[in-house]
Amino acid sequence: MLKLVLATLSGWWGNGNIDGEVTTTILIITTLLSVLFLVWMLTSKPSDPPLPPGPRPLPLVGNLLSLEPELHTYFAAVAKTYGPISRLWLGKKLGILITSPELAREVLKQNDTIFANRDVPVAGLEATYGGNDILWTPYGDQWRMLRKICVREMLGTQVLDSLYSLRRKEVRNTVKYLYNNVGSPVNIGEQMFLTVLNVITGMMWGGTVKPEDRERVGADFRQLISELTGYLGMPNLSDFYPVLARFDLQGVKKNMKVLAKRFDGIFEKMIDQRRKMGGDENKDFLRFLLQLKDRGDSNPPFTISHLKAVLMDMVVGGSDTTSNTIEFALAEMMSHPEILRKAQKELETVVGKDNIVEESHISNLPYLYAIMKETLRFHAILPLLVPHCPSESCVIGGYTVPKGARVFVNVWAIHRDPTIWDNPLEFQPERFLDWKWDHTGNDLSYIPFGSGRRICVGIAMAERMFMFLVGSIIHSFDWKLGEGEKHDLSEKFGIVMKKKVALIAIPTPRFSNPTLYE
């Protein structure tokens, strides 16, 4: 056989020394093949890394049938099985789950501009005049314009300082309301919501709810916003199968249109009243927005849709998140009486027993500040943040995250990770006294407000309202549940986390001087 092969080779290359020519031929062929392989290696594009691991999807539906109502806990369970970056097929939409600080840093910091966009759901488009707000607008000039307007004209430090009298008035109204209902059950979430809402609407257009309408308006407005945020967090087939969007099989678009129309009626009424007022004596946020729209000199143009969408962001985003956090905080303090007593003792030392809480006291209340931080850790108010969407394919944690995927950063799971936090399932404000955690988005182990370019614009406002309002109600009152009631700290998932069972508590005055409750 060997002689046959050699003879054949000799026939290809002519007569001569067979062994020598064959050796030369083999060397030439080997060299050519090596060169060709090297050229191919240098010029060919490396294959993309694979998608993250995840449960096996079913045809057409993907992993939709396995989803559970409490998405944050379900996503955490998937991560325990498949790792800190995993994937789910939500129909035709690819969902990427991020469940570690290291990978969150890759998404929100190292590749911030790529992930600075949103995968806007149908409900979001309906609620915000086509996605013309800060939350859903794509990253770019329009988003920068809207963010700049809100930070400079409404949420900056100087503006917030100038509006202290408004916050003080509303906090004192709440204290007075609670004093008038001493011994009676009070829906804490509704009252905190109404207080924050009055501050926000006072900043925007100067309108607040009359005392006699307090309970009715608080309950109605909170229900309206609760329904709206509920649809925003609801898995919707129209988002997972765009071809089905026109059929609106779950009625999300239809129902959101109805809610958005009710909000639009409120905004139209406020705009009409503000135009009739005229003048510059009332320098509220709405006056500035109307002037900006009427001038028409902004680039890109600022339209009436932008104006209403920004108002929607402020009313919905600011009131629901802050009031829910306060409700969770008071519920935790009531279920841990030693924490409540320690916070009250700090207030008595700093504020005094014959004095009321002022915002100037806040910087001297480290334990109350730790309670706020621990509440934001333990009850992540935006459990999955607002999903991000890469504008181009990107490699995260060694896996490909394709362009257009819906990326969920599971803050709730990160905040309860035992490899990061000692006793993560225990409510312990003390952990924030010695550890310099902050929520500015720099430490990706603790990001209740997100991180990167899309970090929440209202952090300073939320801090002030929490500290001032919580400090006032626990300094002025002791709190207890009704007879036979038990503490329930369970959570209800949504784009904004809520208490599953409303906190109904009974206030008791801590001071005998009635002027402290005026």
N, C-alpha and C positions, 0 to 999 in steps of 0.2 A: 504493500500500500504506500509506504514511504517513497519507494523508488518511482511509483506511478505518479505521485504528487510532484516529486522533483522533476520527473521527465516532462510533465505538463507545464510546470513553471519554466523549464528551459525552452520549451516550444514557444511560450509567450515572448520570451526575451531573446531568442536566438541561440545559436550554438556557443559553446565556450565551457568554461569551468563551471559546472552546475552548482557545486556547493558554494563557491565564492559569489556567483551571481545571485543565487537565492538569498544568501545572507544580505547582500546589498539591497536587493529588492525589498526584503522584509524591513530593513532599516528605513528605506525611503517611505514605504507605506506607513510604518509606525510614526515616522516624523510628521508626514502629512496629516494623519489622523489626529496627532497630538496638537498640531497647529490649529486644525479645524475646531477641535474641542475647546481649545483656549479662546479662539475667536467667539465661539458660541457662548461660552461662559461670560465673556466680557460684554457682549452686545445684547444678550437676552435679558429680559426683565425678570427679576426674581418673582416667583409666585407669591401671591398675597398670603399672609398667615390665615389660618382658619377662623371661622366665627367662634365666639365663646361657646363653651359646652352648655347643655341644657336638656330638659326632658324631651323625649321623642314627640314630635308634632304629628297630629293626625292630618290626613289629606283635607284640604280646603279650610278647615277650622283651626288648624294649628293646635295651640294649647289653650284655646278659649274655654273649652269645656271643663278644664281643671281649675280655672280661676276661682278664688274664694272672695266673699264680700270684703273682708279685711285685707286689702291688697298688701299693706305694709308687712303684716305678719306672714302672708303667703310668700311674698318675695324673699323675706328673710329665710324661710324654710327652704326655698329653692337654692339660695346661696349656700346654705349649710351642706347641701348635697353636691352642688356643682362648682362651688368656689365663689370668690368675691367678685368675679365678673362672669356673668352667665346670661343666657338668652332665652326668650320665650317668643314663639310666633303667635301674634295676636291677629288671627286671620292672615291677611296679606301684609300686615305691618310687623316689622321686627322690633321687639322690645329688648333693650340691653339693661341689665340690672347691675348697678355698682354698689358694693357693700363693704368697702374698706376705705380708710383715709388715704392710703397711698394711691389707689385708683381714682378716688375723688379728686385728688390733687392733679393727676394727669388730665382729667376731664375739665375741671373748673379753673385750673391755674396754668399748667404747661401748654394746654391746647385750648385756651380760653376763647380765642376768636373763632375757632372752628365750631365750638359747641355753644356759641352765644346766641344761637337761634332757637326758635320754638317750633314744635310740631303742633300747629294750632288745631284744636278740636272744633267740630261743628258748633258745639255749645259756646265755645269761646268767641267764635266769629259773630254769633248772634248777639251775645251779651255786650260786645264792645264795638259795635258799629263797624263790623267788618275787620276786627283786629287792629283798630287804630289807636290802641292804648299803649301804655308802657309795658304791660305784661306780655302781650302777644306780638307786638310789632317786631319784624325781623331786625336783626342787628344792622345798623347803618345810620345814615344821616337823620332819618326821621326819628328813630329811637333816641339818638343822642339829643335831638332837639327837645323831645318830650321829657326826657330825664332831666335835662338842664332846667327846663321850665319849673318842674316840680321841686327840685332841690333848691333852686335859687329863690323862688317866689313863695314856697309854702313850707318846706321841710328843712331849710337851713337853720343853723344855730341862731343867727340874729333874728330871723323871723319867729322862731319858736320862743325866744326870750321875750319878744315884744308881745306875744299872745298869752303871757302867763296869767293875766287877769281873767281871760276867758276860761282857761283851764281851772283856775281857782274857783270861779263862780259855779261852774258845773260840778266840781267835786263837793263844794259846800252844799249845793242843792241836793246832791245824793245823800250826804250825811244827814241833812234835815229830813229828807224823805224817810230814811231808815229810822230816825228818831221818832218820827210820827207813826211808825209801824212797829215800835218796840213791842216785843212779846208775840208778834204775829209772824207767820211764815213768809219769807221773801224769796222770790226767784232771783238768785244772785246773778246768773248769767244774763237775764233780761235787764236788770238794773245796771250792771256794768256795761252792757252793750249800749244802752241808752245814753249813759254818761259819755262814753267815748264818741258815740254818734253825734251827740250835741256839740262836743268840742270840734269834731271834724266839720260838721255843717256850719258851725259858727265861724270857723276859719274860711270856709269856702264862700258862703253867702250870708252869714250873719243870722240865719234862722235857727231857732231852738224850739224845743217842744214845751208847751205850757205845762206847769205843774199838774193841773187837773187832768191833762191828757197823757200823763207820763206812762202809766201802766199799759193803756190800750195801744198807744203808738209804739212803745218799746216792743211789745209782743208782736204786733203786726209787722213792723219793719224787720225785726229779727227773723221772723218766719219767712218773709220775702227773700232776704239775703240767704237764709239757710237753704231754701229751695234752689236758688241760683247757683250757689257753690256746690250743692248736691249734684246738679246736672253737669257741672264742670268736671267733677271727679268720677262720674259714672262711665263705665266701659260702654262704648257706643259702637254698634255695628257699622254705622256710617263712616266712622273714623278708620275702622279696620278693613272695610271693603268700600273704597271710594265709589265704585260702580253702583253700589246700593244707596248712596247718599240721597239721591233724589226721591227715594221711597220713604225715607225717615221711619224705618220699621218700628223703632222704639218710641217715636214721638218726641224725641229730645229737642229737635229743632223747633217743632210746633210749640211745645211748652215753653221753651226758652224765649221764643218770640213774644209770647204773652207776658212773661216776666219783664223782658226788656222794654216792652211798650209801657208797662206801669212805671218803671224807672224813668223812661223818657218823658212821661207826663209830668213827673216831679221836676225834672231838669228844665223842661220847657216853661213850667210855671215860675221857677226861680229865675230863669234867664229873662223872662218877660218882666217880672217885678224889678229885676236889677236894671234893665234898660229904662224903665219908667222913672227910677230914682235919679239916674244921671249924676253928674257932679263927681268930685273926687273926695268928698268928705268921708265916704264909707270905703275904705281901702281894703276890700276883701279880695280873695283869690279869683272869684268869678269876674269881678271888674277888670282885673288884669288880663284874664283870658279873653274876654270880649274885646278889649282894646287891641290885643295882639291879633285877633282874627280880623277885626275891622281895618286895621292898618294895612294888612296884606303884604308886609315887607319881610316876613320871615322866610328863610330858605332852609328846607323845603316849606311850602305854604302850610299855614296852620288853619284848618278848616273847622266848621261847626261839628263835624264828626269827631275830630280830634278832641275838641273841647268837651263834648259829652262823654267821650270814652275816658278822658282823664278824670272827670267827676265820678264816673262809675268806679274807676280804680280806687279813688280815695274813700268813697262811701263804703264799698264792699271790702276792699283789702284792709283798710285801717281799722274798721269797727269790729269785724268778726274775729280776726286773729287776736287782737289785744284782749277783748272781753273773754274769749275762751281761755286764754292763758291765765287771766285773773281768776276765773272760775275754778280752774284746775289747782291754782296755787292755794286758794282759800280752802278748797276741799282737802288738800294734802295737809295743810296746817291743822284743820279741825280733826283729821284722823291721826295726827301726831301732836297731841296737846303740848308736849314739851317744846316743840319747834315754835308753836304759836306763842307760848309764854316767853320764850327767849326773844322772839321778835318784838313782843310788846314791851319787854324790859328794856331793850335797846331804844325803843321809841321814847319810853319814859325818861331815860337818861339824856337823850339828845334833845327831845322836844319839850319834855316836862309834863307833869300831870295836870297843870292848869293852863295848857296852851294847845293850840291846834297845829297840825302838820302843815308846813309850807314847803315849797319846792327847794328852798335854800337849805333844808335839812337833809336832802337826799344824799348828798355826797358824804355825809357822816353816818350813814346807815349801812355798813358793810354786810351785816347779817341778812338784812332784808334784800340787799342786792344779790347775796348768795342764794336766797330763796328763789328769786326771779330766775337766776341762771340755772338752778337745779330743776325748776319747773320746765324751762325750755329744753333741758336735756331729757328729762324723764317723759315728758309729754310733748314730743316734737310737734309743734303746731302746724308745720308743713311737712308731714312725714316722708314724702317723696320729693320734696321741693316742687317746683314746676318743671315738668320734663323738658330736657334739652334735646336739640336736634342738630347733628353735625352737618355743616354745609358742604363737606367733602369727606370721603372715606378716610379713616384714621386708624392707627394701631394703638390700642390701649391694653396694657398688661400682656402684650404678646399676641393679642387677638385683633382681628379686623372688626371695626365698627363701621358699617357701611353708611354712606351718605343717606340722609333721610330717615335713619332709625330713630326710635323714640327712646331716649336715655333717661332712666330713673335712677337718681341717687338716693339710696335708702337711708336717709338721715336717722330715722327712728331706730334702725338696726345698728348703725354705727354708734349712736349714743348709748346703746345697751350692750355693746360688745365687751365681754369679760376680759379680753386681752388688752383692752384700753382702760377700762374703768374698774375700780375695786367695788365689789358688791353693786353691780349696775342695776339690779332690780330693787334696790332700796332707795327711798327718798332721803338723801343726806345732803343738805345745803352746806354742811361743813367742808365738803370736798372742794368748794370754791373759795374758801377762806385762805387756804395755804397754797393753792394751785392757781397760777395766773392765767387761767383760761379766759379768752375773750371771744366775743361772737362777731368779730369784724371780718371773718372769713379767712384769716391767715392760718389758723390751726384747723386743719381739715378733720380733726377728731371731734370738733365741736362747731357745727355750722347750722344753727337753728334758722338763720336768715339767709342761708346760701353763701356763695363765694363768687369771686370774679366779677366780670362786668355786669352780670345779672343779679348781683346781690340786692336784697331789699333796700329801697330808697328811704323807708320810714323807720329805720332802727332807732334813731334819736327820739322821735316822737313816741314810739312804742315804749321805750325805756322810761321816759318822763311820765307817761300816763300810768304805767304799771306801778312805779315806785310811789307816785303821789297818791293815787287812788287806793292801792292796797294799804299803804302806810296810814292813810286817813281812816279807813274802815276798821282796821284792827286796833288802832290807837283809841278810837272812839267807842268801840263796842267789843263785847265778848260774843262768841257765836256758839250755837248748839243746834243739833238736829231736832226735829219734832219727836214726840213720844213714840217709841217703838220703831223709829227709823234707823237704818244701818248705813254706814259709809259705803259708797259705791264709787270706785275710782276708775271703772272700766271706760274704755275709749270707743268712739265710733269713727271709723275711717271716712275720710273725705279729702278733697284737695286741701281743706282746712280741718284739722283734727278737732273733734268735739267730745264733750262728756256724753256717754251713752245715756246716763240718767241725770237729769237736771239737778243742780244743787239747790235745795230748798232749805234755808237756814233761818234761825230765829235770832235777831239781835237783842242784846241787853246792854244798856249804857254802862260805861266804865267810870264815868265821872258824874258827880252830883250837880255841877254847875250847868244849868240849861243853856247859858249863853255860848258854851262850847259847841253846841249843836245847831247854832243859827247860821 
